[in-house]
Amino acid sequence: MASLDGKVALVTGASSGIGRATAMALGKEGAIVYATARRPESLADLRAAGIRTLALDVTNEGSMIEAVRTVEAEWGAVHTLVNNAGYIQSGALEEVPLDALRAEFEVNVFGMLRMSQLVLPAMRERGAGRIVNVGSMGGLFTVPGAGAYHMSKYAVEALSDALRYEVRSFGVDVVLIQPTGVRTAFADVKTARIPERAGPYAAFNENYNAFVGALYAENARGIVSATDVARTIVDAVAASRPRTRYKVGLVAHALPGMRQLLSDRLWDAAMARLFPVTSRAGRTSPATDGDPAAG
């Protein structure tokens, strides 16, 4: 693994979780790290640990330009951009407000692309650079109740594939990280839940929220830590010839493989058992009755 001494890394969404762990991990390996977040005060502990910090809102053009210019003014170019900023928008698609969906895409997709556009000219001029996009295994399959999130992560798959081919001749590598569920702060888990409300999806929402709560419980299996993902990102940054994709966690290997093997009907049947559209205490919804292999 190559040394990161002197390599300049810009990390988005570093106020918590994967971004915070990645900034610390890259710094420990000798990289010159700029950790960024919308609220710079949330980065105080990173700053105390010797990590440089900047205000950066990936939904604000001026903020993105200013952050990249600040780094390039001192170092000439960003060597590594870690596009980590992102969040989950949950809810049955019929009930997801379009403004909420647009807001999620602004962070998860458009912000990622715009940050890449901003660092690429200097990377191309130097003939070297690395863009690490934090995606998800959720870009490879879809579960009900999280369709908006999966839509954004499918888009990250396409973005990463196209960008990788387009910039490789300039000496720039594009890497996609695909973690399974990541154990994170309670506040982040709370945002993954669907707001409780009456209506046709009330029972579905209740079942979905129960599933999310169990998934991120302290003793739950199949979940990785932010540190696990950060280690993988460091490996991708330090590799002389990085892989195009890095899955993190056993579930990130197993579930996409299972989805490829199952027909749509069988997958739907599995999802219906995990996320009933009626109360678990009530009768199974007619929509999930019948032969799952039919059609």
ZARO-999080 format. One line per 4 residues: number of its first residue (from 1); their letters; for each residue x, y negated, z negated of C-alpha. Coordinates in steps of 0.05 Angstrom, whole numbers, plus 5000, padded with zeros to 4 digits. Example, Ala and Ser with C-alpha at 12.3 -4.5 7.8 and 13.67 -1.06 7.14 Angstrom:
ZARO-999080
1	as	5246:5090:4844 | 5273:5021:4857
end
This chain:
ZARO-999080
1	masl	5000:5000:5000 | 5029:4932:5021 | 5042:4878:4970 | 4992:4822:4963
5	dgkv	5044:4773:4936 | 5031:4705:4967 | 4970:4726:5006 | 4914:4674:5001
9	alvt	4846:4703:4986 | 4779:4666:4985 | 4723:4704:4948 | 4650:4682:4952
13	gass	4599:4697:4899 | 4651:4704:4844 | 4608:4681:4785 | 4592:4753:4765
17	gigr	4593:4826:4786 | 4634:4848:4846 | 4659:4779:4863 | 4686:4765:4794
21	atam	4719:4834:4789 | 4749:4826:4858 | 4779:4758:4843 | 4811:4786:4781
25	algk	4836:4849:4816 | 4867:4811:4874 | 4900:4763:4826 | 4931:4820:4787
29	egai	4961:4846:4852 | 4996:4780:4865 | 4947:4747:4912 | 4934:4672:4909
33	vyat	4859:4675:4895 | 4806:4622:4903 | 4743:4646:4867 | 4681:4608:4888
37	arrp	4609:4600:4865 | 4552:4550:4871 | 4563:4530:4799 | 4638:4522:4786
41	esla	4626:4521:4711 | 4608:4595:4716 | 4680:4608:4736 | 4712:4580:4672
45	dlra	4738:4647:4648 | 4770:4662:4716 | 4803:4594:4715 | 4829:4608:4645
49	agir	4859:4672:4672 | 4898:4634:4725 | 4851:4642:4783 | 4838:4580:4825
53	tlal	4765:4561:4830 | 4722:4522:4878 | 4650:4502:4885 | 4619:4537:4945
57	dvtn	4547:4546:4966 | 4542:4592:5026 | 4475:4561:5045 | 4505:4491:5050
61	egsm	4546:4473:5111 | 4584:4416:5079 | 4602:4459:5018 | 4629:4515:5062
65	ieav	4670:4468:5105 | 4699:4432:5044 | 4720:4497:5010 | 4756:4524:5071
69	rtve	4789:4457:5085 | 4814:4454:5013 | 4848:4521:5018 | 4876:4509:5088
73	aewg	4903:4440:5069 | 4948:4474:5018 | 4965:4540:5051 | 4951:4531:5125
77	avht	4903:4589:5130 | 4862:4638:5090 | 4893:4707:5095 | 4834:4745:5065
81	lvnn	4762:4724:5063 | 4718:4768:5018 | 4646:4755:5037 | 4612:4778:4974
85	agyi	4556:4728:4961 | 4489:4762:4965 | 4426:4783:4927 | 4365:4828:4930
89	qsga	4297:4804:4951 | 4247:4858:4931 | 4173:4867:4946 | 4126:4901:4993
93	leev	4136:4868:5060 | 4064:4846:5066 | 4073:4805:5003 | 4143:4778:5013
97	plda	4138:4703:5029 | 4175:4687:5093 | 4211:4630:5059 | 4239:4680:5009
101	lrae	4261:4725:5066 | 4294:4667:5103 | 4330:4646:5039 | 4358:4717:5030
105	fevn	4383:4719:5101 | 4416:4650:5092 | 4458:4680:5036 | 4467:4753:5057
109	vfgm	4476:4743:5132 | 4483:4672:5157 | 4529:4650:5101 | 4573:4710:5114
113	lrms	4577:4694:5188 | 4589:4619:5178 | 4645:4631:5128 | 4677:4678:5179
117	qlvl	4671:4626:5234 | 4704:4574:5190 | 4766:4615:5171 | 4777:4647:5239
121	pamr	4810:4589:5277 | 4869:4586:5229 | 4872:4662:5225 | 4876:4666:5301
125	erga	4930:4612:5303 | 4972:4652:5253 | 4957:4718:5289 | 4937:4751:5223
129	griv	4879:4754:5175 | 4828:4799:5142 | 4753:4791:5133 | 4722:4837:5082
133	nvgs	4646:4839:5084 | 4610:4868:5023 | 4551:4906:5052 | 4515:4965:5021
137	mggl	4497:5037:5033 | 4428:5003:5040 | 4450:4984:5110 | 4444:5057:5130
141	ftvp	4374:5075:5106 | 4312:5041:5077 | 4270:5051:5015 | 4201:5019:5006
145	gaga	4198:4957:4963 | 4267:4934:4984 | 4255:4926:5058 | 4276:4853:5059
149	yhms	4343:4871:5027 | 4354:4929:5074 | 4339:4885:5133 | 4395:4838:5112
153	kyav	4444:4895:5101 | 4428:4926:5169 | 4445:4858:5198 | 4512:4859:5161
157	eals	4527:4925:5195 | 4516:4895:5264 | 4553:4831:5246 | 4614:4869:5222
161	dalr	4616:4916:5282 | 4612:4860:5333 | 4660:4814:5297 | 4711:4870:5287
165	yevr	4717:4883:5361 | 4717:4809:5380 | 4774:4787:5335 | 4820:4848:5333
169	sfgv	4863:4824:5391 | 4879:4762:5350 | 4909:4803:5293 | 4847:4797:5249
173	dvvl	4817:4859:5216 | 4744:4862:5195 | 4726:4913:5141 | 4658:4932:5115
177	iqpt	4649:4955:5042 | 4588:5001:5031 | 4578:5013:4956 | 4522:5052:4923
181	gvrt	4483:5017:4868 | 4529:4976:4824 | 4520:4970:4749 | 4512:4897:4736
185	afad	4485:4846:4687 | 4413:4852:4663 | 4396:4786:4696 | 4417:4814:4764
189	vkta	4375:4876:4754 | 4316:4833:4735 | 4319:4797:4802 | 4316:4865:4837
193	ripe	4248:4878:4806 | 4182:4857:4838 | 4141:4804:4801 | 4081:4835:4767
197	ragp	4016:4814:4800 | 3947:4842:4813 | 3929:4865:4883 | 3934:4924:4930
201	yaaf	4008:4936:4913 | 4002:4929:4837 | 4012:5003:4823 | 4067:5009:4875
205	neny	4103:4949:4844 | 4098:4980:4775 | 4127:5046:4799 | 4182:5010:4838
209	nafv	4202:4969:4777 | 4204:5032:4734 | 4250:5065:4784 | 4297:5004:4786
213	galy	4299:5003:4710 | 4317:5077:4707 | 4368:5070:4763 | 4407:5017:4726
217	aena	4399:5046:4656 | 4463:5049:4616 | 4468:5125:4620 | 4444:5132:4692
221	rgiv	4485:5173:4740 | 4504:5156:4811 | 4519:5083:4796 | 4588:5052:4803
225	satd	4618:4992:4767 | 4638:4926:4797 | 4710:4945:4781 | 4704:5008:4824
229	vart	4682:4965:4883 | 4737:4914:4869 | 4790:4969:4870 | 4765:4991:4938
233	ivda	4767:4919:4964 | 4839:4912:4940 | 4857:4976:4977 | 4825:4949:5040
237	vaas	4862:4883:5034 | 4929:4915:5019 | 4927:4970:5073 | 4971:4957:5132
241	rprt	4918:4988:5177 | 4852:4987:5139 | 4793:5031:5154 | 4734:4998:5186
245	rykv	4687:5021:5131 | 4697:5040:5058 | 4641:5075:5021 | 4642:5069:4945
249	glva	4610:5123:4902 | 4587:5194:4916 | 4516:5171:4929 | 4540:5125:4983
253	halp	4564:5187:5020 | 4506:5232:5003 | 4444:5190:5015 | 4461:5163:5085
257	gmrq	4479:5235:5105 | 4413:5260:5078 | 4376:5206:5117 | 4409:5228:5181
261	llsd	4389:5300:5169 | 4316:5287:5152 | 4262:5270:5201 | 4223:5205:5191
265	rlwd	4164:5244:5162 | 4207:5283:5113 | 4242:5219:5091 | 4174:5185:5082
269	aama	4151:5244:5040 | 4212:5237:4995 | 4200:5163:4988 | 4127:5174:4971
273	rlfp	4147:5218:4912 | 4196:5165:4887 | 4151:5105:4899 | 4077:5124:4895
277	vtsr	4029:5072:4920 | 3979:5089:4865 | 3988:5096:4791 | 4029:5157:4772
281	agrt	3973:5175:4725 | 3923:5174:4782 | 3911:5214:4845 | 3965:5215:4898
285	spat	3951:5164:4953 | 3917:5193:5015 | 3973:5161:5054 | 4022:5212:5025
289	dgdp	3977:5273:5030 | 3982:5324:5086 | 4040:5356:5122 | 4102:5312:5116
293	aag	4132:5345:5178 | 4072:5329:5222 | 4075:5277:5277
end
